Amino acid sequence: MLIQAREVYTKAIFLEFQHQFEQAVELNIKCVTNDGNIFYPVNLDCASKERHVKVQSDNTLSCSCRMFEMKGVLCSHIIKILRDALNIKEIPTQYILKRWTKQARVECVQDMYGSEIQELQQTCRYRSLFLSSLEYQVKLRRVKKPIF
Ligand SMILES: [Zn+2]
């Protein structure tokens, strides 16, 4: 999982994932079935707050800490369930948000002639917006005909 994360995520997101991955090692899990629904209470020790990872009807996992929904990075609780309860060794693709991948950084820029520019700089998004704005301004100038 860590090797995969290092390959796909940007450095900042990889470091956050690595932190969650390391925390997951220490967690304890149980498995509870209630009315056919499966959920996993997860905690560090008796004194820490218990979180619940629930298996949704589409087999995706959600955690009561809501970290994935808020940050787009898997929390230690879901990582723990994936690895130790479900024996999944790779991050399922639905949990890898494209915006946090290195690939998203590469794909984002075209120059004003439509040619692709491949860059790994974070500024490429802003450059793309800047170029779009320039093109828009040029179009506006063409539309506005001089009044004689
Ligand atoms: Zn969680």
Residues whose N, C-alpha, C, O or C-beta is under 5 A from the ligand:
A	BS01	ZN	R51 C63 C65 C75 H77 I78
